[in-house]
Amino acid sequence: MILTNCREMAARGTRGEFDDASWFTRLLVRAHLLMCRHCRRFKAQMELISAEARQRADDLLEPARLAD
Protein backbone atom coordinates (compact mmCIF):
# COMPACT_ATOMS: atom_id res chain seq x y z
CA MET A 1 0.00 0.00 0.00
CA ILE A 2 1.50 3.28 -1.07
CA LEU A 3 -0.01 6.41 0.41
CA THR A 4 -0.54 8.77 -2.46
CA ASN A 5 -1.30 12.07 -0.79
CA CYS A 6 -2.05 13.95 2.40
CA ARG A 7 -5.81 13.60 2.00
CA GLU A 8 -5.47 9.81 1.99
CA MET A 9 -3.14 9.92 4.98
CA ALA A 10 -5.62 12.04 6.94
CA ALA A 11 -8.64 9.91 6.03
CA ARG A 12 -6.98 6.62 6.89
CA GLY A 13 -5.37 8.03 10.01
CA THR A 14 -8.61 9.34 11.45
CA ARG A 15 -10.28 5.99 10.83
CA GLY A 16 -7.47 4.27 12.74
CA GLU A 17 -6.33 2.16 9.81
CA PHE A 18 -2.67 2.55 10.72
CA ASP A 19 -3.04 1.13 14.23
CA ASP A 20 -2.75 -2.48 13.11
CA ALA A 21 -1.06 -1.93 9.75
CA SER A 22 1.92 -3.88 8.50
CA TRP A 23 5.41 -2.73 9.43
CA PHE A 24 5.95 -1.53 5.86
CA THR A 25 2.82 0.63 5.90
CA ARG A 26 3.80 2.09 9.27
CA LEU A 27 7.23 2.84 7.80
CA LEU A 28 5.62 4.66 4.87
CA VAL A 29 3.47 6.66 7.26
CA ARG A 30 6.51 7.63 9.33
CA ALA A 31 8.39 8.65 6.18
CA HIS A 32 5.47 10.77 5.04
CA LEU A 33 5.21 12.43 8.44
CA LEU A 34 8.93 13.22 8.38
CA MET A 35 8.54 14.98 5.04
CA CYS A 36 5.17 16.68 5.49
CA ARG A 37 4.75 19.34 8.14
CA HIS A 38 1.04 19.67 7.36
CA CYS A 39 0.37 16.02 8.18
CA ARG A 40 2.53 16.27 11.31
CA ARG A 41 0.47 19.24 12.45
CA PHE A 42 -2.80 17.45 11.63
CA LYS A 43 -1.68 14.36 13.56
CA ALA A 44 -0.75 16.48 16.58
CA GLN A 45 -4.11 18.25 16.44
CA MET A 46 -5.99 14.94 16.26
CA GLU A 47 -4.04 13.60 19.25
CA LEU A 48 -4.85 16.76 21.21
CA ILE A 49 -8.55 16.50 20.37
CA SER A 50 -8.62 12.82 21.35
CA ALA A 51 -6.89 13.49 24.66
CA GLU A 52 -9.27 16.34 25.45
CA ALA A 53 -12.31 14.22 24.58
CA ARG A 54 -11.07 11.42 26.87
CA GLN A 55 -10.53 13.94 29.67
CA ARG A 56 -14.00 15.42 29.21
CA ALA A 57 -15.55 11.95 29.28
CA ASP A 58 -13.69 11.17 32.51
CA ASP A 59 -14.89 14.47 34.00
CA LEU A 60 -18.49 13.62 33.14
CA LEU A 61 -18.20 10.21 34.78
CA GLU A 62 -16.52 11.51 37.95
CA PRO A 63 -19.72 12.66 39.77
CA ALA A 64 -21.24 9.23 39.20
CA ARG A 65 -18.21 7.59 40.82
CA LEU A 66 -18.48 9.82 43.88
CA ALA A 67 -22.19 9.05 44.33
CA ASP A 68 -21.56 5.29 44.56
mmCIF file of the N, C-alpha and C atoms, coordinates in Angstrom:
data_MODEL
# 
_entry.id   MODEL 
# 
loop_
_atom_site.group_PDB 
_atom_site.id 
_atom_site.type_symbol 
_atom_site.label_atom_id 
_atom_site.label_alt_id 
_atom_site.label_comp_id 
_atom_site.label_asym_id 
_atom_site.label_entity_id 
_atom_site.label_seq_id 
_atom_site.pdbx_PDB_ins_code 
_atom_site.Cartn_x 
_atom_site.Cartn_y 
_atom_site.Cartn_z 
_atom_site.occupancy 
_atom_site.B_iso_or_equiv 
_atom_site.pdbx_formal_charge 
_atom_site.auth_seq_id 
_atom_site.auth_comp_id 
_atom_site.auth_asym_id 
_atom_site.auth_atom_id 
_atom_site.pdbx_PDB_model_num 
ATOM 1   N N  . MET A 1 1  ? 0.844   -1.176 0.000  1.00 0.00 ? 1  MET A N  1 
ATOM 2   C CA . MET A 1 1  ? 0.000   0.000  0.000  1.00 0.00 ? 1  MET A CA 1 
ATOM 3   C C  . MET A 1 1  ? 0.890   1.241  0.000  1.00 0.00 ? 1  MET A C  1 
ATOM 4   N N  . ILE A 1 2  ? 0.747   2.042  -0.996 1.00 0.00 ? 2  ILE A N  1 
ATOM 5   C CA . ILE A 1 2  ? 1.504   3.284  -1.066 1.00 0.00 ? 2  ILE A CA 1 
ATOM 6   C C  . ILE A 1 2  ? 0.530   4.434  -0.851 1.00 0.00 ? 2  ILE A C  1 
ATOM 7   N N  . LEU A 1 3  ? 0.850   5.272  0.098  1.00 0.00 ? 3  LEU A N  1 
ATOM 8   C CA . LEU A 1 3  ? -0.006  6.411  0.409  1.00 0.00 ? 3  LEU A CA 1 
ATOM 9   C C  . LEU A 1 3  ? 0.273   7.502  -0.606 1.00 0.00 ? 3  LEU A C  1 
ATOM 10  N N  . THR A 1 4  ? -0.756  7.878  -1.329 1.00 0.00 ? 4  THR A N  1 
ATOM 11  C CA . THR A 1 4  ? -0.537  8.768  -2.456 1.00 0.00 ? 4  THR A CA 1 
ATOM 12  C C  . THR A 1 4  ? -0.503  10.244 -2.089 1.00 0.00 ? 4  THR A C  1 
ATOM 13  N N  . ASN A 1 5  ? -1.267  10.634 -1.080 1.00 0.00 ? 5  ASN A N  1 
ATOM 14  C CA . ASN A 1 5  ? -1.305  12.065 -0.791 1.00 0.00 ? 5  ASN A CA 1 
ATOM 15  C C  . ASN A 1 5  ? -1.726  12.318 0.652  1.00 0.00 ? 5  ASN A C  1 
ATOM 16  N N  . CYS A 1 6  ? -1.706  13.566 1.024  1.00 0.00 ? 6  CYS A N  1 
ATOM 17  C CA . CYS A 1 6  ? -2.049  13.955 2.395  1.00 0.00 ? 6  CYS A CA 1 
ATOM 18  C C  . CYS A 1 6  ? -3.505  13.666 2.719  1.00 0.00 ? 6  CYS A C  1 
ATOM 19  N N  . ARG A 1 7  ? -4.383  13.852 1.764  1.00 0.00 ? 7  ARG A N  1 
ATOM 20  C CA . ARG A 1 7  ? -5.805  13.598 1.998  1.00 0.00 ? 7  ARG A CA 1 
ATOM 21  C C  . ARG A 1 7  ? -6.032  12.133 2.370  1.00 0.00 ? 7  ARG A C  1 
ATOM 22  N N  . GLU A 1 8  ? -5.358  11.236 1.677  1.00 0.00 ? 8  GLU A N  1 
ATOM 23  C CA . GLU A 1 8  ? -5.474  9.806  1.987  1.00 0.00 ? 8  GLU A CA 1 
ATOM 24  C C  . GLU A 1 8  ? -4.878  9.502  3.360  1.00 0.00 ? 8  GLU A C  1 
ATOM 25  N N  . MET A 1 9  ? -3.755  10.115 3.662  1.00 0.00 ? 9  MET A N  1 
ATOM 26  C CA . MET A 1 9  ? -3.139  9.925  4.985  1.00 0.00 ? 9  MET A CA 1 
ATOM 27  C C  . MET A 1 9  ? -4.098  10.362 6.085  1.00 0.00 ? 9  MET A C  1 
ATOM 28  N N  . ALA A 1 10 ? -4.716  11.519 5.921  1.00 0.00 ? 10 ALA A N  1 
ATOM 29  C CA . ALA A 1 10 ? -5.625  12.044 6.940  1.00 0.00 ? 10 ALA A CA 1 
ATOM 30  C C  . ALA A 1 10 ? -6.854  11.156 7.086  1.00 0.00 ? 10 ALA A C  1 
ATOM 31  N N  . ALA A 1 11 ? -7.428  10.741 5.974  1.00 0.00 ? 11 ALA A N  1 
ATOM 32  C CA . ALA A 1 11 ? -8.639  9.914  6.027  1.00 0.00 ? 11 ALA A CA 1 
ATOM 33  C C  . ALA A 1 11 ? -8.362  8.577  6.703  1.00 0.00 ? 11 ALA A C  1 
ATOM 34  N N  . ARG A 1 12 ? -7.303  7.927  6.307  1.00 0.00 ? 12 ARG A N  1 
ATOM 35  C CA . ARG A 1 12 ? -6.980  6.621  6.894  1.00 0.00 ? 12 ARG A CA 1 
ATOM 36  C C  . ARG A 1 12 ? -6.533  6.755  8.342  1.00 0.00 ? 12 ARG A C  1 
ATOM 37  N N  . GLY A 1 13 ? -5.827  7.819  8.644  1.00 0.00 ? 13 GLY A N  1 
ATOM 38  C CA . GLY A 1 13 ? -5.368  8.025  10.012 1.00 0.00 ? 13 GLY A CA 1 
ATOM 39  C C  . GLY A 1 13 ? -6.504  8.281  10.980 1.00 0.00 ? 13 GLY A C  1 
ATOM 40  N N  . THR A 1 14 ? -7.492  9.058  10.562 1.00 0.00 ? 14 THR A N  1 
ATOM 41  C CA . THR A 1 14 ? -8.613  9.344  11.454 1.00 0.00 ? 14 THR A CA 1 
ATOM 42  C C  . THR A 1 14 ? -9.510  8.133  11.638 1.00 0.00 ? 14 THR A C  1 
ATOM 43  N N  . ARG A 1 15 ? -9.502  7.222  10.679 1.00 0.00 ? 15 ARG A N  1 
ATOM 44  C CA . ARG A 1 15 ? -10.278 5.985  10.829 1.00 0.00 ? 15 ARG A CA 1 
ATOM 45  C C  . ARG A 1 15 ? -9.522  4.933  11.625 1.00 0.00 ? 15 ARG A C  1 
ATOM 46  N N  . GLY A 1 16 ? -8.260  5.205  11.955 1.00 0.00 ? 16 GLY A N  1 
ATOM 47  C CA . GLY A 1 16 ? -7.473  4.268  12.745 1.00 0.00 ? 16 GLY A CA 1 
ATOM 48  C C  . GLY A 1 16 ? -6.913  3.104  11.949 1.00 0.00 ? 16 GLY A C  1 
ATOM 49  N N  . GLU A 1 17 ? -6.804  3.254  10.649 1.00 0.00 ? 17 GLU A N  1 
ATOM 50  C CA . GLU A 1 17 ? -6.328  2.163  9.806  1.00 0.00 ? 17 GLU A CA 1 
ATOM 51  C C  . GLU A 1 17 ? -4.850  1.858  10.000 1.00 0.00 ? 17 GLU A C  1 
ATOM 52  N N  . PHE A 1 18 ? -4.098  2.772  10.565 1.00 0.00 ? 18 PHE A N  1 
ATOM 53  C CA . PHE A 1 18 ? -2.668  2.547  10.719 1.00 0.00 ? 18 PHE A CA 1 
ATOM 54  C C  . PHE A 1 18 ? -2.327  1.858  12.033 1.00 0.00 ? 18 PHE A C  1 
ATOM 55  N N  . ASP A 1 19 ? -3.299  1.724  12.920 1.00 0.00 ? 19 ASP A N  1 
ATOM 56  C CA . ASP A 1 19 ? -3.038  1.134  14.231 1.00 0.00 ? 19 ASP A CA 1 
ATOM 57  C C  . ASP A 1 19 ? -2.553  -0.307 14.135 1.00 0.00 ? 19 ASP A C  1 
ATOM 58  N N  . ASP A 1 20 ? -3.142  -1.083 13.244 1.00 0.00 ? 20 ASP A N  1 
ATOM 59  C CA . ASP A 1 20 ? -2.747  -2.484 13.108 1.00 0.00 ? 20 ASP A CA 1 
ATOM 60  C C  . ASP A 1 20 ? -2.217  -2.778 11.704 1.00 0.00 ? 20 ASP A C  1 
ATOM 61  N N  . ALA A 1 21 ? -1.607  -1.777 11.089 1.00 0.00 ? 21 ALA A N  1 
ATOM 62  C CA . ALA A 1 21 ? -1.063  -1.926 9.746  1.00 0.00 ? 21 ALA A CA 1 
ATOM 63  C C  . ALA A 1 21 ? 0.247   -2.714 9.779  1.00 0.00 ? 21 ALA A C  1 
ATOM 64  N N  . SER A 1 22 ? 0.659   -3.148 8.612  1.00 0.00 ? 22 SER A N  1 
ATOM 65  C CA . SER A 1 22 ? 1.923   -3.880 8.501  1.00 0.00 ? 22 SER A CA 1 
ATOM 66  C C  . SER A 1 22 ? 3.092   -2.944 8.821  1.00 0.00 ? 22 SER A C  1 
ATOM 67  N N  . TRP A 1 23 ? 4.238   -3.536 9.088  1.00 0.00 ? 23 TRP A N  1 
ATOM 68  C CA . TRP A 1 23 ? 5.409   -2.728 9.430  1.00 0.00 ? 23 TRP A CA 1 
ATOM 69  C C  . TRP A 1 23 ? 5.789   -1.824 8.263  1.00 0.00 ? 23 TRP A C  1 
ATOM 70  N N  . PHE A 1 24 ? 5.597   -2.317 7.030  1.00 0.00 ? 24 PHE A N  1 
ATOM 71  C CA . PHE A 1 24 ? 5.955   -1.526 5.862  1.00 0.00 ? 24 PHE A CA 1 
ATOM 72  C C  . PHE A 1 24 ? 5.043   -0.301 5.730  1.00 0.00 ? 24 PHE A C  1 
ATOM 73  N N  . THR A 1 25 ? 3.762   -0.492 5.964  1.00 0.00 ? 25 THR A N  1 
ATOM 74  C CA . THR A 1 25 ? 2.822   0.626  5.902  1.00 0.00 ? 25 THR A CA 1 
ATOM 75  C C  . THR A 1 25 ? 3.137   1.647  6.982  1.00 0.00 ? 25 THR A C  1 
ATOM 76  N N  . ARG A 1 26 ? 3.440   1.166  8.189  1.00 0.00 ? 26 ARG A N  1 
ATOM 77  C CA . ARG A 1 26 ? 3.803   2.093  9.266  1.00 0.00 ? 26 ARG A CA 1 
ATOM 78  C C  . ARG A 1 26 ? 5.079   2.849  8.919  1.00 0.00 ? 26 ARG A C  1 
ATOM 79  N N  . LEU A 1 27 ? 6.005   2.188  8.247  1.00 0.00 ? 27 LEU A N  1 
ATOM 80  C CA . LEU A 1 27 ? 7.233   2.841  7.801  1.00 0.00 ? 27 LEU A CA 1 
ATOM 81  C C  . LEU A 1 27 ? 6.918   3.939  6.782  1.00 0.00 ? 27 LEU A C  1 
ATOM 82  N N  . LEU A 1 28 ? 6.017   3.652  5.850  1.00 0.00 ? 28 LEU A N  1 
ATOM 83  C CA . LEU A 1 28 ? 5.617   4.662  4.869  1.00 0.00 ? 28 LEU A CA 1 
ATOM 84  C C  . LEU A 1 28 ? 4.947   5.859  5.539  1.00 0.00 ? 28 LEU A C  1 
ATOM 85  N N  . VAL A 1 29 ? 4.127   5.577  6.532  1.00 0.00 ? 29 VAL A N  1 
ATOM 86  C CA . VAL A 1 29 ? 3.465   6.663  7.264  1.00 0.00 ? 29 VAL A CA 1 
ATOM 87  C C  . VAL A 1 29 ? 4.503   7.519  7.967  1.00 0.00 ? 29 VAL A C  1 
ATOM 88  N N  . ARG A 1 30 ? 5.460   6.873  8.629  1.00 0.00 ? 30 ARG A N  1 
ATOM 89  C CA . ARG A 1 30 ? 6.512   7.628  9.328  1.00 0.00 ? 30 ARG A CA 1 
ATOM 90  C C  . ARG A 1 30 ? 7.311   8.483  8.351  1.00 0.00 ? 30 ARG A C  1 
ATOM 91  N N  . ALA A 1 31 ? 7.637   7.904  7.186  1.00 0.00 ? 31 ALA A N  1 
ATOM 92  C CA . ALA A 1 31 ? 8.394   8.652  6.182  1.00 0.00 ? 31 ALA A CA 1 
ATOM 93  C C  . ALA A 1 31 ? 7.591   9.858  5.700  1.00 0.00 ? 31 ALA A C  1 
ATOM 94  N N  . HIS A 1 32 ? 6.306   9.656  5.473  1.00 0.00 ? 32 HIS A N  1 
ATOM 95  C CA . HIS A 1 32 ? 5.469   10.774 5.036  1.00 0.00 ? 32 HIS A CA 1 
ATOM 96  C C  . HIS A 1 32 ? 5.423   11.861 6.106  1.00 0.00 ? 32 HIS A C  1 
ATOM 97  N N  . LEU A 1 33 ? 5.268   11.450 7.358  1.00 0.00 ? 33 LEU A N  1 
ATOM 98  C CA . LEU A 1 33 ? 5.206   12.433 8.444  1.00 0.00 ? 33 LEU A CA 1 
ATOM 99  C C  . LEU A 1 33 ? 6.523   13.194 8.593  1.00 0.00 ? 33 LEU A C  1 
ATOM 100 N N  . LEU A 1 34 ? 7.630   12.531 8.320  1.00 0.00 ? 34 LEU A N  1 
ATOM 101 C CA . LEU A 1 34 ? 8.926   13.219 8.379  1.00 0.00 ? 34 LEU A CA 1 
ATOM 102 C C  . LEU A 1 34 ? 9.032   14.302 7.309  1.00 0.00 ? 34 LEU A C  1 
ATOM 103 N N  . MET A 1 35 ? 8.425   14.046 6.159  1.00 0.00 ? 35 MET A N  1 
ATOM 104 C CA . MET A 1 35 ? 8.539   14.982 5.043  1.00 0.00 ? 35 MET A CA 1 
ATOM 105 C C  . MET A 1 35 ? 7.459   16.056 5.032  1.00 0.00 ? 35 MET A C  1 
ATOM 106 N N  . CYS A 1 36 ? 6.322   15.792 5.659  1.00 0.00 ? 36 CYS A N  1 
ATOM 107 C CA . CYS A 1 36 ? 5.167   16.676 5.486  1.00 0.00 ? 36 CYS A CA 1 
ATOM 108 C C  . CYS A 1 36 ? 4.785   17.354 6.799  1.00 0.00 ? 36 CYS A C  1 
ATOM 109 N N  . ARG A 1 37 ? 5.068   18.625 6.903  1.00 0.00 ? 37 ARG A N  1 
ATOM 110 C CA . ARG A 1 37 ? 4.751   19.340 8.138  1.00 0.00 ? 37 ARG A CA 1 
ATOM 111 C C  . ARG A 1 37 ? 3.247   19.498 8.332  1.00 0.00 ? 37 ARG A C  1 
ATOM 112 N N  . HIS A 1 38 ? 2.497   19.528 7.252  1.00 0.00 ? 38 HIS A N  1 
ATOM 113 C CA . HIS A 1 38 ? 1.045   19.669 7.361  1.00 0.00 ? 38 HIS A CA 1 
ATOM 114 C C  . HIS A 1 38 ? 0.425   18.428 8.005  1.00 0.00 ? 38 HIS A C  1 
ATOM 115 N N  . CYS A 1 39 ? 0.883   17.263 7.591  1.00 0.00 ? 39 CYS A N  1 
ATOM 116 C CA . CYS A 1 39 ? 0.365   16.020 8.178  1.00 0.00 ? 39 CYS A CA 1 
ATOM 117 C C  . CYS A 1 39 ? 0.842   15.860 9.623  1.00 0.00 ? 39 CYS A C  1 
ATOM 118 N N  . ARG A 1 40 ? 2.061   16.299 9.917  1.00 0.00 ? 40 ARG A N  1 
ATOM 119 C CA . ARG A 1 40 ? 2.533   16.266 11.309 1.00 0.00 ? 40 ARG A CA 1 
ATOM 120 C C  . ARG A 1 40 ? 1.651   17.139 12.182 1.00 0.00 ? 40 ARG A C  1 
ATOM 121 N N  . ARG A 1 41 ? 1.326   18.323 11.698 1.00 0.00 ? 41 ARG A N  1 
ATOM 122 C CA . ARG A 1 41 ? 0.470   19.238 12.451 1.00 0.00 ? 41 ARG A CA 1 
ATOM 123 C C  . ARG A 1 41 ? -0.932  18.648 12.616 1.00 0.00 ? 41 ARG A C  1 
ATOM 124 N N  . PHE A 1 42 ? -1.469  18.063 11.561 1.00 0.00 ? 42 PHE A N  1 
ATOM 125 C CA . PHE A 1 42 ? -2.796  17.451 11.626 1.00 0.00 ? 42 PHE A CA 1 
ATOM 126 C C  . PHE A 1 42 ? -2.809  16.304 12.630 1.00 0.00 ? 42 PHE A C  1 
ATOM 127 N N  . LYS A 1 43 ? -1.771  15.482 12.616 1.00 0.00 ? 43 LYS A N  1 
ATOM 128 C CA . LYS A 1 43 ? -1.684  14.357 13.556 1.00 0.00 ? 43 LYS A CA 1 
ATOM 129 C C  . LYS A 1 43 ? -1.628  14.871 14.993 1.00 0.00 ? 43 LYS A C  1 
ATOM 130 N N  . ALA A 1 44 ? -0.844  15.902 15.230 1.00 0.00 ? 44 ALA A N  1 
ATOM 131 C CA . ALA A 1 44 ? -0.752  16.479 16.577 1.00 0.00 ? 44 ALA A CA 1 
ATOM 132 C C  . ALA A 1 44 ? -2.096  17.049 17.021 1.00 0.00 ? 44 ALA A C  1 
ATOM 133 N N  . GLN A 1 45 ? -2.799  17.707 16.109 1.00 0.00 ? 45 GLN A N  1 
ATOM 134 C CA . GLN A 1 45 ? -4.112  18.254 16.444 1.00 0.00 ? 45 GLN A CA 1 
ATOM 135 C C  . GLN A 1 45 ? -5.103  17.141 16.768 1.00 0.00 ? 45 GLN A C  1 
ATOM 136 N N  . MET A 1 46 ? -5.080  16.060 16.005 1.00 0.00 ? 46 MET A N  1 
ATOM 137 C CA . MET A 1 46 ? -5.991  14.941 16.261 1.00 0.00 ? 46 MET A CA 1 
ATOM 138 C C  . MET A 1 46 ? -5.683  14.283 17.608 1.00 0.00 ? 46 MET A C  1 
ATOM 139 N N  . GLU A 1 47 ? -4.413  14.167 17.947 1.00 0.00 ? 47 GLU A N  1 
ATOM 140 C CA . GLU A 1 47 ? -4.044  13.598 19.248 1.00 0.00 ? 47 GLU A CA 1 
ATOM 141 C C  . GLU A 1 47 ? -4.512  14.502 20.385 1.00 0.00 ? 47 GLU A C  1 
ATOM 142 N N  . LEU A 1 48 ? -4.394  15.806 20.201 1.00 0.00 ? 48 LEU A N  1 
ATOM 143 C CA . LEU A 1 48 ? -4.854  16.758 21.211 1.00 0.00 ? 48 LEU A CA 1 
ATOM 144 C C  . LEU A 1 48 ? -6.372  16.677 21.394 1.00 0.00 ? 48 LEU A C  1 
ATOM 145 N N  . ILE A 1 49 ? -7.097  16.609 20.300 1.00 0.00 ? 49 ILE A N  1 
ATOM 146 C CA . ILE A 1 49 ? -8.555  16.499 20.367 1.00 0.00 ? 49 ILE A CA 1 
ATOM 147 C C  . ILE A 1 49 ? -8.962  15.203 21.057 1.00 0.00 ? 49 ILE A C  1 
ATOM 148 N N  . SER A 1 50 ? -8.299  14.108 20.730 1.00 0.00 ? 50 SER A N  1 
ATOM 149 C CA . SER A 1 50 ? -8.619  12.818 21.355 1.00 0.00 ? 50 SER A CA 1 
ATOM 150 C C  . SER A 1 50 ? -8.350  12.842 22.852 1.00 0.00 ? 50 SER A C  1 
ATOM 151 N N  . ALA A 1 51 ? -7.227  13.417 23.239 1.00 0.00 ? 51 ALA A N  1 
ATOM 152 C CA . ALA A 1 51 ? -6.891  13.491 24.662 1.00 0.00 ? 51 ALA A CA 1 
ATOM 153 C C  . ALA A 1 51 ? -7.900  14.355 25.412 1.00 0.00 ? 51 ALA A C  1 
ATOM 154 N N  . GLU A 1 52 ? -8.293  15.458 24.813 1.00 0.00 ? 52 GLU A N  1 
ATOM 155 C CA . GLU A 1 52 ? -9.270  16.343 25.451 1.00 0.00 ? 52 GLU A CA 1 
ATOM 156 C C  . GLU A 1 52 ? -10.630 15.655 25.566 1.00 0.00 ? 52 GLU A C  1 
ATOM 157 N N  . ALA A 1 53 ? -11.027 14.932 24.538 1.00 0.00 ? 53 ALA A N  1 
ATOM 158 C CA . ALA A 1 53 ? -12.310 14.217 24.581 1.00 0.00 ? 53 ALA A CA 1 
ATOM 159 C C  . ALA A 1 53 ? -12.298 13.150 25.667 1.00 0.00 ? 53 ALA A C  1 
ATOM 160 N N  . ARG A 1 54 ? -11.180 12.431 25.798 1.00 0.00 ? 54 ARG A N  1 
ATOM 161 C CA . ARG A 1 54 ? -11.075 11.425 26.869 1.00 0.00 ? 54 ARG A CA 1 
ATOM 162 C C  . ARG A 1 54 ? -11.159 12.085 28.238 1.00 0.00 ? 54 ARG A C  1 
ATOM 163 N N  . GLN A 1 55 ? -10.500 13.223 28.396 1.00 0.00 ? 55 GLN A N  1 
ATOM 164 C CA . GLN A 1 55 ? -10.532 13.937 29.670 1.00 0.00 ? 55 GLN A CA 1 
ATOM 165 C C  . GLN A 1 55 ? -11.942 14.414 29.990 1.00 0.00 ? 55 GLN A C  1 
ATOM 166 N N  . ARG A 1 56 ? -12.622 14.952 28.998 1.00 0.00 ? 56 ARG A N  1 
ATOM 167 C CA . ARG A 1 56 ? -14.003 15.420 29.212 1.00 0.00 ? 56 ARG A CA 1 
ATOM 168 C C  . ARG A 1 56 ? -14.916 14.262 29.588 1.00 0.00 ? 56 ARG A C  1 
ATOM 169 N N  . ALA A 1 57 ? -14.733 13.120 28.948 1.00 0.00 ? 57 ALA A N  1 
ATOM 170 C CA . ALA A 1 57 ? -15.548 11.947 29.276 1.00 0.00 ? 57 ALA A CA 1 
ATOM 171 C C  . ALA A 1 57 ? -15.284 11.510 30.713 1.00 0.00 ? 57 ALA A C  1 
ATOM 172 N N  . ASP A 1 58 ? -14.030 11.523 31.126 1.00 0.00 ? 58 ASP A N  1 
ATOM 173 C CA . ASP A 1 58 ? -13.693 11.174 32.510 1.00 0.00 ? 58 ASP A CA 1 
ATOM 174 C C  . ASP A 1 58 ? -14.315 12.163 33.489 1.00 0.00 ? 58 ASP A C  1 
ATOM 175 N N  . ASP A 1 59 ? -14.297 13.447 33.133 1.00 0.00 ? 59 ASP A N  1 
ATOM 176 C CA . ASP A 1 59 ? -14.890 14.469 34.002 1.00 0.00 ? 59 ASP A CA 1 
ATOM 177 C C  . ASP A 1 59 ? -16.394 14.269 34.150 1.00 0.00 ? 59 ASP A C  1 
ATOM 178 N N  . LEU A 1 60 ? -17.045 13.857 33.078 1.00 0.00 ? 60 LEU A N  1 
ATOM 179 C CA . LEU A 1 60 ? -18.489 13.624 33.136 1.00 0.00 ? 60 LEU A CA 1 
ATOM 180 C C  . LEU A 1 60 ? -18.834 12.410 33.983 1.00 0.00 ? 60 LEU A C  1 
ATOM 181 N N  . LEU A 1 61 ? -17.947 11.424 34.004 1.00 0.00 ? 61 LEU A N  1 
ATOM 182 C CA . LEU A 1 61 ? -18.196 10.210 34.777 1.00 0.00 ? 61 LEU A CA 1 
ATOM 183 C C  . LEU A 1 61 ? -17.831 10.370 36.246 1.00 0.00 ? 61 LEU A C  1 
ATOM 184 N N  . GLU A 1 62 ? -17.009 11.339 36.576 1.00 0.00 ? 62 GLU A N  1 
ATOM 185 C CA . GLU A 1 62 ? -16.524 11.511 37.950 1.00 0.00 ? 62 GLU A CA 1 
ATOM 186 C C  . GLU A 1 62 ? -17.642 11.695 38.979 1.00 0.00 ? 62 GLU A C  1 
ATOM 187 N N  . PRO A 1 63 ? -18.655 12.536 38.763 1.00 0.00 ? 63 PRO A N  1 
ATOM 188 C CA . PRO A 1 63 ? -19.717 12.660 39.773 1.00 0.00 ? 63 PRO A CA 1 
ATOM 189 C C  . PRO A 1 63 ? -20.438 11.334 40.029 1.00 0.00 ? 63 PRO A C  1 
ATOM 190 N N  . ALA A 1 64 ? -20.585 10.523 39.021 1.00 0.00 ? 64 ALA A N  1 
ATOM 191 C CA . ALA A 1 64 ? -21.239 9.226  39.199 1.00 0.00 ? 64 ALA A CA 1 
ATOM 192 C C  . ALA A 1 64 ? -20.392 8.321  40.087 1.00 0.00 ? 64 ALA A C  1 
ATOM 193 N N  . ARG A 1 65 ? -19.100 8.411  39.982 1.00 0.00 ? 65 ARG A N  1 
ATOM 194 C CA . ARG A 1 65 ? -18.215 7.594  40.824 1.00 0.00 ? 65 ARG A CA 1 
ATOM 195 C C  . ARG A 1 65 ? -18.299 8.032  42.279 1.00 0.00 ? 65 ARG A C  1 
ATOM 196 N N  . LEU A 1 66 ? -18.408 9.324  42.511 1.00 0.00 ? 66 LEU A N  1 
ATOM 197 C CA . LEU A 1 66 ? -18.481 9.821  43.883 1.00 0.00 ? 66 LEU A CA 1 
ATOM 198 C C  . LEU A 1 66 ? -19.806 9.457  44.545 1.00 0.00 ? 66 LEU A C  1 
ATOM 199 N N  . ALA A 1 67 ? -20.870 9.355  43.772 1.00 0.00 ? 67 ALA A N  1 
ATOM 200 C CA . ALA A 1 67 ? -22.189 9.047  44.330 1.00 0.00 ? 67 ALA A CA 1 
ATOM 201 C C  . ALA A 1 67 ? -22.295 7.595  44.775 1.00 0.00 ? 67 ALA A C  1 
ATOM 202 N N  . ASP A 1 68 ? -21.488 6.720  44.212 1.00 0.00 ? 68 ASP A N  1 
ATOM 203 C CA . ASP A 1 68 ? -21.557 5.289  44.564 1.00 0.00 ? 68 ASP A CA 1 
ATOM 204 C C  . ASP A 1 68 ? -20.977 4.978  45.891 1.00 0.00 ? 68 ASP A C  1 
# 
